[in-house]
Structures are given as structure tokens and as C-alpha cells.
Amino acid sequence: MAKMGEGDPRWIVEHRDDGKNVNGWHWEEKSILQQVKSRIGDVFSNVEVDMGGKQGSITITSCKECTGEAHINTRKGGKKLVVYDLKITLEWKAAGLGGSDKEHTGTVKVEEFASGSDEDDLLWEWTGDEGARKVVEGAARPTVVRLLSQLGKEMDRL
């Protein structure tokens, strides 16, 4: 251990009254929640779901709600780590399912969309009338998973 006044001057961290984090050496955390919410809104705006040859159409119309945390952590002069944990509620509508003329609407809540998680960690809650809800869940879930995976990769590149 170096004695007071001895040692490499690079080790000395002086007190700064302005609070500046010189060269980004110390840990900094910046919220990116608003940017993430905006991007989720863009990605889940009027998304047509592939029905796999079945009759009808399903559209994820919008992101109704997005809550949680999203931060970019920077340390040691530029090492970045994106950390997020979000609960997302999407709205959907379906028409012509099984040849019927009836239009159906509902929501899907996706919980535990978080950094470091995978598809198996997501918690799902689908709403809507029973018959349509099951069809929509079966058809739309792979599309939602694909788009969430894409979003996760985008956030990791920030």
C-alpha cells in the first residue's frame, strides 16, 4: 500500500466541486425509458399477424401501456450495459376468425421483458372473448416474441 503523498499520480482521484465524471470513469446511470417506450410504440403499431393459412386476420394495433425501468449504465470510460425490466400491454383486434363476420378485441400483457431473459421467462396474460382469445394467442404469440427479441437486441446495441 502506498504511503500518503507517494504512488502513481494516476491513482489519485481529486474531489471535483462540479461533480464532473472525467472520462466517464465512474459509474453513470441514465434513464432511457422514454426512448424505449417510443420505440415499442413504433414496433407494435398495426402489426399484421401471419395466420399460417387460417381464415381471418389478426392485428396488434398498439402499445397501450409500458411501465418499468430502462437504463444505460456506463463505467470505466465507455463500457456500456443496458438494463431493462418492462411490463408491456398491447392491444389486438381480430376479424373473420373461422369465417365469422364478428370483430374481436383484447389485450396481451407481457411481464418480465427484461435484459438477460429469454422467451421462457416472459409471463403472458391474454384478454378477450374466450374463442377468439385462444386463436389470437396461438397465432400472435410467435410474432410478439419475435418483435420483443428484436427490441432486446436493439437495446443491447445502444
PyMOL commands that set and color helices and strands:
alter all, ss='L'
color gray80, all
select helices_A, chain A and resi 9-11+22-24+33-43+97-99+119-121+130-156
alter helices_A, ss='H'
color red, helices_A
select strands_A, chain A and resi 28-31+47-49+57-75+79-95+103-114+123-126
alter strands_A, ss='S'
color yellow, strands_A
deselect
rebuild
show_as cartoon
